[in-house]
Amino acid sequence: MCRECGDLGCGALTVNIERSGQMVRWNQFGWDGSHHEEPYSAIEFPLEFTFEAASYDATLHSVGERVLASQRQSAAMGHLWWREPGFAMIDL
């Protein structure tokens, strides 16, 4: 997402995240830029990453704790944390 305005339309790497049982899968990577002629452009070669759900959750929890513990102020031009229903982004 854009570091200046936080808008996905300025261009962002996107991915579909699926949770099924004890597995988490990332797939359908692409570039999203709704302010451009082509709002979504899939990455030409297929990428897929699969994670064990408990380890995945523990890693996200650990990152979240480190971000909160750092008490770092977000840059004037960016967002440290962005959340919408079904979507979350952390700027590390």
C-alpha positions as CSV (number, residue, x, y, z in Angstrom):
1,M,0.0,0.0,0.0
2,C,1.1,3.6,-0.6
3,R,3.4,4.9,2.2
4,E,2.2,8.4,1.6
5,C,-1.6,8.0,1.7
6,G,-2.2,4.4,2.7
7,D,-4.3,3.7,-0.4
8,L,-4.0,0.3,-2.2
9,G,-4.9,2.1,-5.4
10,C,-1.4,3.7,-5.6
11,G,0.1,0.2,-6.0
12,A,0.6,-2.7,-3.7
13,L,1.8,-6.3,-3.7
14,T,-1.3,-8.4,-2.8
15,V,-1.8,-12.0,-1.9
16,N,-4.8,-14.3,-1.2
17,I,-4.4,-15.9,2.3
18,E,-6.4,-19.1,2.9
19,R,-6.7,-21.0,6.2
20,S,-7.8,-24.6,6.0
21,G,-7.6,-26.8,9.0
22,Q,-4.0,-26.8,10.3
23,M,-2.6,-25.1,7.2
24,V,-2.3,-21.5,6.0
25,R,-1.7,-20.9,2.3
26,W,-0.6,-17.8,0.4
27,N,-1.3,-17.8,-3.3
28,Q,-2.5,-15.6,-6.2
29,F,0.2,-12.9,-5.8
30,G,-0.3,-9.8,-7.9
31,W,0.1,-6.1,-8.1
32,D,-3.0,-4.0,-7.2
33,G,-3.2,-0.5,-8.4
34,S,-6.8,0.6,-9.0
35,H,-5.6,4.1,-10.0
36,H,-3.9,2.7,-13.1
37,E,-5.3,1.4,-16.4
38,E,-5.1,-2.2,-15.2
39,P,-6.3,-2.4,-11.6
40,Y,-4.9,-5.8,-10.9
41,S,-2.0,-7.6,-12.6
42,A,-1.3,-11.2,-11.5
43,I,2.4,-12.1,-11.1
44,E,3.3,-14.1,-14.3
45,F,4.7,-17.2,-12.5
46,P,2.7,-18.9,-9.9
47,L,3.8,-18.6,-6.3
48,E,2.4,-20.5,-3.4
49,F,3.6,-20.7,0.2
50,T,2.2,-23.1,2.8
51,F,2.6,-22.8,6.6
52,E,1.6,-24.9,9.6
53,A,-1.2,-22.8,11.2
54,A,0.1,-22.9,14.8
55,S,3.6,-21.7,13.8
56,Y,2.1,-19.1,11.5
57,D,-0.1,-17.7,14.3
58,A,2.8,-17.8,16.8
59,T,5.0,-15.8,14.3
60,L,2.3,-13.2,13.7
61,H,1.7,-12.9,17.4
62,S,5.4,-12.4,18.1
63,V,5.7,-9.7,15.4
64,G,2.6,-7.9,16.8
65,E,4.1,-7.9,20.3
66,R,7.4,-6.5,19.0
67,V,5.7,-3.8,17.1
68,L,3.6,-2.8,20.1
69,A,6.7,-3.0,22.4
70,S,8.8,-0.8,20.2
71,Q,6.5,2.2,20.7
72,R,7.8,3.4,17.4
73,Q,6.0,6.4,16.0
74,S,4.8,6.0,12.4
75,A,6.6,8.2,9.9
76,A,4.8,11.4,8.9
77,M,4.3,9.9,5.4
78,G,3.2,6.4,6.3
79,H,1.1,4.2,8.5
80,L,2.5,1.7,11.0
81,W,-0.7,-0.3,11.2
82,W,-3.7,-0.4,8.9
83,R,-6.8,-2.6,9.5
84,E,-10.1,-3.1,7.7
85,P,-12.5,-6.0,7.9
86,G,-10.8,-9.0,6.4
87,F,-7.5,-7.1,5.8
88,A,-4.6,-6.1,8.0
89,M,-1.2,-4.6,7.1
90,I,1.9,-3.9,9.3
91,D,4.6,-1.6,8.1
92,L,7.9,-3.0,9.6
